[in-house]
Amino acid sequence: MTVLHRDALEASPLADLHAIASELGIDGFRRLRKAELIDRILRDSDADSNADSGAEPEDNGATVIEEVVDEAAADEDARPKRRRGSRGGRGRGREDADRDDGDAEEADDGAQRRDETIEGVVELLGNGSGFVRVSPPEPSDGDVYISAAQVRRCELVSGDRVSGPVRKPRRSERYPSLVRVDTINGAPAEEVAEGTPYDELPCTFPTVRLELGSDDPTLKVIEWLTPIGRGSRVVITGGALAGKTETLRRLAGALAGVEGLELSLVLTGVRPEEAADWKAGPVAPASSLTLAAGADAQGQALERAIETAQRIAARGGHAVVLVDTLDGIAPAVARRALAAARAIVDGGSLTVIATATIPLGGETTVIGLDATRTAARNFPALDLRASGILRPELLVGDAGADAIAAARAEAD
């Protein structure tokens, strides 16, 4: 067990202290006062650290607490209940024996950490933790658990290739665990963590078009008149019943077939029936909130998806965040999410494609829909007067840009 610090423990909520006490095997911890519980945690953790000849180097208190809480949460359901002595006795002999066994396992872990390393691809779970898949994408017996604390500290995303030492499962644990992350995508983890902040990376207008390759009439006209590039800032606009969600759903289906894209779908304020349709589609929602959800919850879901996509783009990947819809989100949050889209010079890209009643401002591409044409099922239902794209020549060349300008002039 890594050394814990009193200052960090005193600043921690009681729930975190209970999780740490559970991991340490402290009997009756829920009946202890906070000060008594901290003293007991420090005493037991010091005993474990002294017995563990292979203990890890001391870490800062906040990180230690995160790691212990994560491990306790992962093992809580599987942890066997301790026997109690008769007439309310605590079974102290059994507890001491368990702790001795744990010390022996910790010592074995220290020896193993010096010898065993693993390399694989990260797959994150909904609770923030994940696994390192040694034979991606399928699970295998050699997969290794990675705690939520390590995921947060190293800002890992699904698809990252990582390596590091491994310890064997402790009692009641099902999987071996990653001790630390040494490399991320072939680079030292320290260098990746200390890279240039996303907002400071140089960016440019999109120059690589996303080829949809679809026979759908709506998608064909979008690809011709309002092309989307890697790093585009796209809003699909139109009044009620103009078909914004349906258009985004068709785009999602086409983009799911484009190699090298990391798609993320965020439903913020959609109708319950639309949420059900999305879940049956080719792109599973990372977050699904209906119109019953508040603006704060919707904004937080969107910001989480954008932060994950930024990490992908900063490391050279190409992320696409699909959002339905921006209408119920606080304007400042919506603008920040849209502004995150960009093509990084000699690097990755983040594309945001969202639906909204009207443009927010700052888009590179606006796809306007005509509610009258949609109601008459006259597809494609694009409103060329309400549609437009910045610097189309960068995506489709000068001839393509001239054709787009001519089509808009004819519509006017």
Secondary structure, 3 states (H helix, E strand, C coil): CCCCCHHHHHCCCHHHHHHHHHHHCCCCHHHCCHHHHHHHHHHHHHHHHHHCCCCCCCCCHHHHHHHHHHHHHHHCCCCCCCCCCHHHCCCHHHHHHHHHHHHHHHHHHHHHHCCCEEEEEEEECCCCCEEEECCCCCCCCCCEEECHHHHHHHCCCCCCEEEEEEECCCCCCCCCEECCCCEECCEEHHHHHCCCCHHHCCEECCCCECCCCCCCHHHHHHHHHCCCECCCEEEEECCCCCCHHHHHHHHHHHHCCCCCEEEEEEEEEECHHHHHHHHCCCCCEEEEEECCCCHHHHHHHHHHHHHHHHHHHHCCCEEEEEEECCCCCCHHHHHHHHHCCEEECCCCEEEEEEEECCCCCCCCEEEEECHHHHHCCCCCCECHHHCEECCCHHHHHHHHHHHHHHHHHHHC
